[in-house]
Amino acid sequence: MAETLGSTGWHVVALGRTMGALEELDDRIKAKGGTATLAAMDITKDDAIRHLCRDIHDRWGHLDLWVHTAIHAPPMSPADHIALKDWDKCTAINIRATGVLIPMIAPLLTAAPSRATALFINDAAARGKFMGAYGASKAAQIALAQAWQLETARIGARVMIEEARPMPTATRARFYPGENRDTLTPCLQEAERLLRALAD
């Protein structure tokens, strides 16, 4: 999404856990004529997110689009064998961080000169056997987004929840090892489809 947005004229503020991965993204965005601001941070650290939001406000005054794709997908396991560390990480990233981010980012979206958008990505594949921790925390994340969507139907940011098509990501490979990845939708192609949905 960041690469596609950057190539279509958006200035991207990209968050990630490691600067190395962000710099690789920045190289791809620049190669397509785009620009980006890189922010290496852990989204479970409230002060880091608060500082970033303040920096965005001070520099640009608003956000036009927030694409929330941060997720933790733990190893598959039966519901009665979920490791506590995996459950804690799922709740911290998938639920708590989302609940903290919404009130921090909402004012930046509301300040946009035209109605801004928050985009959340749903995952139908999150429901099923051996996906208890991921599925439960992803469902809670989407429940937060759905509540916000209803609350902002007339005022505030436009909240969209889109179902992503299966893509050949590292996360999916953990859930479906040995899958024929040639049948999956390329990530850039799916990003372009999602941006068309935003435009519609």
Secondary structure by P-SEA (a helix, b strand, c coil): caaaaaaaccccccccccaaaaaaaaaaaaaabbbbbbbbcccccaaaaaaaaaaaaaccccccbbbbcbbbbccccccccccaaaaaaaaacccaaaaaaaaaaaaaaaacccbbbbbbbbbcccccccaaaaaaaaaaaaaaaaaaaaaacccccbbbbbbbcccccaaaaaacccccccccccaaaaaaaaaaaaac
